[in-house]
Amino acid sequence: AWVGSLAMGMIFFCSPIVSIFTDRIGCRTTAASGAAIAFIGLLSSSFTKSLEVRYFTYGILFGCGSSFAFQPSLVILGHYFKRRLGLANGIVAGGSCLISVPLPFFLKMVGKAIGLAHTFRVLSALMLIQIFLSMTYRPILPPSCDSQHDGQDKLGSRSMRQQCWSQTRKYFNLRVFRRKTYRIWAFGIATAVLGYLVPYMNLVKYVEKRFQETKKDWILLVCLGAMSGLGRLVSGRIGDCIPGLKKIYLQVASFMLLGILCMMIPQCRGFEGVIVICLFLGLCDGFFTTIMAPIAFELVGPMQASQAIGYLMGLMAVPMTAGTPIAGYLNDYFGNYDAAFYFAGVPPIIGGLVLSIVPLIHQRMLKKQR
């Protein structure tokens, strides 16, 4: 299980580094390089027979490559769209759901037919196609750089320590954290995602254990994927109609509802009730995912959006990775998933409350400037 978990965690852990590469060498080169690394990771995984080696080939290589290929796809939209950025982001994010819904069934069928090794090779072919698709990215905005720092970096007038510190500040730019609204927004989301993955990772096992339902558990995955796709399309269009930072209220509503739904799962007395909750959980996922990039553009502007998204995903890595093991420990301790779902509902509610004050602080800062 750690092989897949490591790959998922690397997607978030590498995000701050990806943002630096995106700013310095562009979206096209970063995405194509990431797809190539992911292709090598998947292809090499098909030839490995050792679990320890697969930690590296799949967990690290494929995970890092996926991170480099994924994040530029969020940033590049800001180069082409402004007034309808939310809708464009919703269409792109919703398109992934068209694949994620049937993909588990496809992989299960292909895995039984040709085996795990050949399945890795089939997936590596998809990543090979991604390399060529990434070549279509054509950035319009100039690369983000600090001209003042570039002009001041004169090797003859500074010591070695000062030169190293100057280069570090140049490439690890933390200017986005100077904005109070961004700091609060990032902290709120990092808090909310502590329990974010718990229902998505444990619902199928919960249904099998609670209702002895093993033949229809696939319905839960379809409901989550389909409603997530619908939520991404709808939230993108709605976000374009909401001016400025008031878009954050969509995230507030999705996190608050997500927390309440998690706490309602143990109260379900039948499998049908869990299906209804899955429909709304998918909707919440779609709203949260789609609106993240447009809010980053509103908070820091298009020139620093890559850094903002990268650091945010880096902050999300630890709580998002830790939430599922904590839920597993609670399940082992109490003998059921009830405590795990109650635990998962608290962080999204707290995070939603924190996010709700960001527009108010932004308005207060504008009044002071005036």
C-alpha positions in Angstrom: 0.0 0.0 0.0 2.9 2.4 0.6 3.9 2.2 -3.0 0.8 4.0 -4.2 0.7 6.2 -1.1 4.3 7.3 -1.7 3.4 8.2 -5.3 0.4 10.2 -4.2 2.4 12.0 -1.6 5.2 12.9 -4.0 2.7 14.7 -6.2 2.1 17.2 -3.4 5.6 17.3 -1.8 7.2 18.2 -5.1 4.8 21.0 -5.9 6.9 23.9 -4.4 9.9 22.7 -6.6 7.6 22.4 -9.6 6.5 26.0 -9.2 10.1 27.1 -9.3 10.8 25.2 -12.5 7.5 26.5 -14.0 8.5 30.1 -13.4 12.1 29.6 -14.6 11.8 27.3 -17.7 8.1 27.6 -18.5 5.0 25.4 -18.4 5.8 23.6 -21.6 9.3 22.3 -20.7 8.3 21.5 -17.1 5.2 19.5 -18.1 6.9 17.6 -20.9 9.9 16.8 -18.7 7.5 15.6 -15.9 5.6 13.4 -18.4 8.9 11.9 -19.6 10.0 11.1 -16.0 6.6 9.5 -15.2 6.8 7.5 -18.4 10.3 6.2 -17.4 8.9 5.4 -13.9 5.9 3.4 -15.2 7.9 1.6 -17.9 10.7 0.6 -15.4 8.1 -0.6 -12.9 6.9 -3.2 -15.4 10.4 -4.8 -15.3 10.8 -4.8 -11.5 10.0 -7.8 -9.3 11.2 -6.3 -6.1 9.0 -4.2 -3.9 11.9 -2.1 -2.7 12.8 -1.2 -6.2 9.2 -0.3 -7.0 9.2 2.2 -4.1 11.7 4.1 -6.3 10.4 3.5 -9.8 6.7 3.9 -9.1 6.5 5.7 -5.7 9.2 8.4 -6.4 9.9 8.5 -10.2 6.2 8.2 -11.3 5.0 10.4 -8.4 7.5 13.2 -9.1 6.9 13.1 -12.8 3.2 13.3 -12.3 3.7 16.4 -10.1 5.8 18.1 -12.8 3.2 17.2 -15.5 0.1 18.2 -13.5 0.8 21.6 -12.0 1.7 23.4 -15.2 -1.8 22.4 -16.5 -3.3 24.6 -13.9 -0.9 27.5 -14.4 -1.1 27.6 -18.2 -4.9 28.4 -18.1 -4.1 31.7 -16.5 -2.1 32.7 -19.7 -5.2 32.2 -21.9 -8.2 33.1 -19.8 -9.1 35.8 -17.3 -12.8 36.5 -17.4 -13.7 32.8 -17.9 -10.8 31.2 -16.1 -13.2 29.3 -13.8 -15.1 27.8 -16.6 -11.9 26.8 -18.5 -10.5 25.3 -15.3 -13.8 23.4 -14.7 -13.7 21.9 -18.2 -10.1 20.8 -17.8 -10.7 19.4 -14.3 -14.0 17.8 -15.4 -12.3 16.1 -18.3 -10.2 14.1 -15.9 -13.4 12.6 -14.4 -14.3 11.2 -17.8 -11.3 9.0 -17.5 -11.2 8.4 -13.7 -14.7 6.9 -13.6 -14.1 4.0 -16.1 -10.3 3.7 -15.4 -10.6 1.4 -12.3 -12.8 -1.1 -14.2 -10.5 -0.9 -17.3 -7.4 -1.6 -15.1 -9.1 -4.5 -13.4 -10.1 -6.1 -16.7 -6.7 -5.5 -18.3 -4.8 -6.6 -15.2 -6.6 -10.0 -15.2 -6.1 -10.4 -19.0 -2.4 -9.4 -19.5 -0.9 -9.2 -15.9 0.5 -6.4 -13.9 3.7 -5.9 -15.9 2.0 -5.4 -19.2 -0.6 -3.1 -17.5 2.2 -0.8 -16.4 3.4 -0.7 -20.1 -0.1 0.3 -21.2 -0.2 3.1 -18.7 3.3 4.2 -19.7 2.0 4.6 -23.3 -0.5 7.1 -22.0 2.2 9.1 -20.3 4.2 9.0 -23.6 1.3 10.6 -25.3 1.2 13.2 -22.5 4.7 14.3 -23.5 3.5 15.4 -26.9 0.3 17.0 -25.5 2.5 19.1 -23.2 4.2 20.5 -26.2 1.0 22.4 -27.2 1.4 24.7 -24.1 2.3 28.2 -25.4 2.9 30.6 -22.5 1.8 34.2 -23.3 2.8 35.9 -20.0 6.5 36.6 -19.5 8.3 34.3 -17.0 8.2 35.5 -13.4 11.5 36.9 -12.1 12.8 39.5 -9.7 14.7 42.0 -11.8 15.9 43.9 -8.8 17.6 40.8 -7.4 19.0 40.0 -10.8 20.5 43.4 -11.1 22.0 43.4 -7.7 23.7 40.0 -7.9 27.2 41.1 -8.8 29.7 38.4 -8.0 32.6 40.8 -7.3 30.9 42.9 -4.7 29.5 40.1 -2.5 30.9 37.3 -0.3 30.3 33.7 -1.0 27.7 33.5 1.7 25.8 36.5 0.4 25.9 35.1 -3.1 24.5 31.8 -1.9 21.8 33.5 0.1 20.9 35.8 -2.9 20.6 32.8 -5.2 18.5 30.9 -2.7 16.1 33.9 -2.4 16.0 34.2 -6.2 14.8 30.7 -6.8 12.9 29.9 -3.6 10.8 33.0 -3.7 8.6 33.4 -0.7 7.0 36.7 -1.6 3.5 35.2 -1.8 3.7 34.6 2.0 4.0 38.4 2.5 0.3 38.6 1.6 -1.8 38.1 4.7 -4.8 36.9 2.8 -2.7 34.2 1.1 -1.3 33.0 4.4 -4.7 32.6 6.0 -6.1 30.9 2.8 -3.2 28.4 2.6 -3.5 27.7 6.4 -7.2 27.2 6.1 -7.0 24.7 3.2 -4.1 22.8 4.9 -6.3 22.4 8.0 -9.3 21.3 6.0 -7.6 18.6 4.0 -6.5 16.7 7.1 -9.7 14.7 6.9 -10.3 15.3 3.2 -9.3 11.9 1.8 -10.7 9.7 4.7 -14.2 9.2 3.2 -12.9 8.6 -0.3 -10.4 6.0 0.9 -12.6 4.1 3.4 -16.2 4.2 2.1 -15.9 1.0 0.1 -14.4 -0.9 3.1 -17.0 0.7 5.4 -19.9 -0.5 3.2 -18.5 -4.0 2.9 -18.1 -4.3 6.7 -21.3 -2.5 7.7 -23.8 -3.7 5.1 -22.0 -6.8 3.7 -22.4 -5.2 0.3 -19.6 -6.4 -2.0 -21.4 -6.6 -5.4 -22.6 -3.0 -5.6 -19.7 -1.1 -4.1 -18.7 0.0 -7.5 -21.7 2.3 -7.5 -20.0 4.4 -4.9 -17.0 5.0 -7.2 -19.2 5.9 -10.1 -21.2 8.3 -8.0 -18.1 10.1 -6.6 -16.5 10.4 -10.0 -19.6 11.5 -12.0 -20.7 14.1 -9.4 -17.1 15.4 -9.1 -17.1 16.0 -12.8 -20.4 17.7 -12.7 -19.3 19.8 -9.7 -16.2 20.9 -11.5 -18.1 22.1 -14.5 -20.8 23.9 -12.5 -18.4 25.5 -10.0 -16.2 26.8 -12.8 -19.2 28.6 -14.4 -20.5 29.9 -11.1 -17.0 31.1 -10.0 -16.8 33.3 -13.1 -20.0 35.0 -12.1 -18.7 35.8 -8.6 -16.4 38.8 -8.4 -13.1 38.9 -6.8 -12.3 36.9 -3.6 -15.9 36.2 -2.9 -15.2 33.0 -4.9 -13.7 31.7 -1.6 -17.2 31.3 -0.3 -17.7 28.4 -2.7 -14.8 26.6 -1.0 -16.2 27.5 2.4 -19.5 25.9 1.5 -17.9 22.8 0.0 -15.7 22.2 3.1 -18.5 22.8 5.6 -20.8 20.4 3.7 -18.0 17.9 3.4 -17.5 17.9 7.1 -21.2 17.5 7.9 -21.5 14.7 5.3 -18.6 12.8 6.8 -20.2 12.9 10.2 -23.5 11.7 8.7 -22.0 8.5 7.2 -22.1 6.5 10.5 -25.8 7.5 10.8 -26.8 5.8 7.6 -29.0 2.7 8.2 -28.9 1.5 4.6 -26.7 1.3 1.5 -28.9 3.8 -0.3 -28.2 6.4 2.3 -24.4 6.1 1.6 -25.1 6.5 -2.1 -26.9 9.8 -1.5 -23.9 11.0 0.6 -21.5 9.9 -2.1 -23.3 12.1 -4.6 -22.9 15.2 -2.4 -19.3 14.2 -1.5 -18.4 14.1 -5.2 -20.0 17.5 -5.7 -18.0 19.0 -2.8 -14.8 17.6 -4.3 -15.6 19.2 -7.7 -16.2 22.6 -6.1 -13.1 22.6 -4.1 -10.8 21.4 -6.8 -11.9 23.7 -9.6 -12.0 27.0 -7.7 -8.5 26.6 -6.2 -6.5 28.0 -9.2 -8.8 31.0 -9.9 -8.6 32.0 -6.2 -4.8 31.8 -6.3 -4.8 34.1 -9.4 -7.1 36.5 -7.5 -4.9 36.5 -4.4 -1.4 37.0 -5.9 -2.0 37.8 -9.6 -1.0 35.7 -12.6 2.8 36.4 -12.3 3.0 34.7 -8.9 0.2 32.2 -9.3 2.5 29.3 -10.0 4.4 29.9 -6.7 1.1 30.3 -4.8 -0.3 27.0 -6.1 3.0 25.2 -5.6 3.4 26.2 -2.0 -0.2 25.6 -1.2 0.0 22.0 -2.5 3.2 21.6 -0.6 1.5 22.6 2.6 -1.4 20.2 1.8 1.0 17.3 1.5 1.5 16.5 5.2 -2.1 16.8 6.5 -3.5 15.1 3.4 -1.1 12.2 3.8 -1.5 11.9 7.5 -5.3 11.9 7.6 -5.8 8.4 6.2 -3.3 6.7 8.6 -4.9 8.5 11.6 -8.3 7.2 10.5 -6.9 3.7 10.1 -5.5 3.9 13.7 -9.0 5.0 15.0 -10.6 2.1 13.1 -8.1 -0.4 14.7 -8.6 1.1 18.2 -12.4 1.2 18.2 -13.1 -1.7 15.9 -15.2 0.3 13.4 -15.1 3.3 11.1 -17.5 5.5 13.0 -14.8 7.4 15.0 -12.7 7.8 11.8 -15.6 9.5 10.0 -16.4 11.7 12.9 -12.7 12.7 13.0 -12.7 13.4 9.3 -15.6 15.8 9.6 -14.0 18.2 12.1 -11.0 19.6 10.1 -13.0 20.6 7.0 -15.4 22.6 9.2 -12.6 24.4 11.0 -10.8 25.1 7.7 -14.1 26.4 6.2 -14.5 28.8 9.1 -10.9 30.1 8.6 -11.4 30.6 4.9 -14.6 32.6 5.5 -12.6 35.5 7.0 -10.3 35.9 4.0 -12.6 38.2 1.9 -13.4 40.3 5.0 -9.6 40.9 5.7 -9.1 41.7 2.0 -11.8 44.3 2.0 -10.4 45.8 5.2 -6.9 46.0 3.6 -8.4 47.8 0.5 -10.1 50.4 2.7 -6.7 51.1 4.5 -5.0 51.5 1.1 -7.7 54.0 0.0 
